Amino acid sequence: MTDDARLTARVDALEMRAAEQERTIEDLNATLLAQWKEIEDLKRQLARLGAQMQEIEGHLPDAPEPPPPHY
């Protein structure tokens, strides 16, 4: 193999490696974006449930809870 052929082979290998890494980065970015959206949705749901719990607790009487039956 000549020096030019070896150099060409090395450049080709590096280009293939770079293309594969670029594809991997794009896949990771897409996954990260999807997870971020899901986390934001879950935060909104949690906030909504917290508000509902506070509203429900506001309508409960202030009487102390009776002890459990095993006392």
N, C-alpha and C positions, 0 to 999 in steps of 0.2 A: 504494500500500500504506500502510495506516495504521501508526501507531507500535505499536499493540497487535498487529497482524498480523506486523510485523517482529520484535517481541520474541518472539512465539509461535514464529515460524520459527527464530529463533536458539536458543531454549530447546530446541525439538525437535531441532535439529542437534546441540546439546551433549549431549542425552540419548542420541542415537544414537551419538555418538562415545564417550561414557562406557560405553555397553553394549558396544560393539566392543572397547574397551580392556579391559574386565573379562573378556570372553571370551578375549582374547589372553593376559591374565595367567593365567587358569585353564589354558589350553593349555600355556603355558610352565611352569607349576607341575607339571602332569602329566608333561611331558617330563623336567623336572629330577628328579622323584621316580623315574621309570623308570630314568634314567641312574644315579642314586644306588644303586638296588637292584642294577643290573648291576655297578657298581663294587664293591659289597660282595661280590657273588657271585665276581667275579674275584679279589678279595683273598683270599677263603677258598680258592679253587682254587690260587692261587699259594702260599699257606701250606702247603696239603696237598702240593703238588708239591715244595716246599722240604724238607719233612719226609721225603718219599719219597727225594729225592736224598741227604739226609744219611744215611738208613738204608742206601741202596745203597753210598755211599762208605765207610760203616763196615764193610762186608763185603768190600771190596776189599783185596787184599794191598798192603803198603807198598813193594813193589819199584818201582824207578824205571821210568818208561816208556821202552821202547827208542827209539832215534832213528828217524826216518822212513827209508824205503828210499833216498831220493835223496841221503843223506849219503855 
